[in-house]
Amino acid sequence: MVKIKIKDKIIEVEEVKGFGKIRGLMFRKKSMPLLFRFKKPTRMPIHSFFCKSFHAVWMKDGGVVEERFVKPFSISIKPKQPFTELVEIPVNLSTPRGGIYP
């Protein structure tokens, strides 16, 4: 477990590596927020096939690039700017429309 700061909130996340980066929140009934780190800035798209709704937060240099509420079975979701970290927060751990921890 790793603690990270998003805006004014410090949250505990599970850093995913290897196959976990491919799987993300897919097929998980319950999960902690997941942290994906990338070596170089990217705009790689994500999808939400086989996922419940979640809140996506793209970050770079410790700041938020963009955040979005992601509904199930959405394709090619990506921010407008490059990012080096992505946090996926399951809806049960965020507010109803995806805001981070009430």
Beta strands, then each sheet from edge to edge (+ up, - down):
strand 1: 2-6
strand 2: 9-15
strand 3: 34-42
strand 4: 54-60
strand 5: 63-70
strand 6: 83-90
sheet 1: 1+ 2- 3- 6+ 4- 5+
end
